[in-house]
Structures are given as C-alpha cells and as structure tokens.
Amino acid sequence: MTFTTSRLDTKSSALLLSLCLAVAQAAIAVEAPTAPAPKPDNEVRAACAADVQKLCAGVQPGGGRIRACMRQHKEELSDGCKQAIAKARQNPS
C-alpha cells in the first residue's frame, strides 16, 4: 500500500488561511455583545472625513497632525464637520 501526500500550492494555502480567518472572525462577531453607541470622536471622524480628504490630503496621520491641519483650515470646514466638533466638545466621552 502506498500513500501519497500533496502539498498545497501557495495560492491554495493563502485561500485556506483567508477562509479560516473569516470563519474565526464570524465566530467572534457572533459572541461579541452589541456595539455601543458611537463615541463622539467616531462621529467627528465620519462627519469630517470629506473635509480631511479635501483639506489635509497630504498630511500623514499620527501625532495630532490631522487635527492641527483641521485647526489651520477651521474656516473652510463643512457645516456638518463643525457641528460634529461642537457636539463632541459639549459631550466629551
């Protein structure tokens, strides 16, 4: 009796690994409690995303550089972004 073994090629291995990770993430998501209400910081990010892309496109994130850029362009920020910032200042988490 002869046994043969086959190795998965790199592409198949990557696909199998991706599938395993997706299943693991799905299992974790099922066990995770419901997500809390969005934090004010997340609301500001969502409301100001277009402004950041428009006004601070060349700014590397980190170290407060995006916030500094937004401060420099505060007069140019959209109304929605300004409102989200004002709301976050009133209700800090």
Summary of the structure (lengths in Angstrom):
residues: 93
radius of gyration: 22.7
end to end distance: 68.3
largest distance: 79.9
contacts: 181
relative contact order: 0.12
helix: 66%
strand: 0%
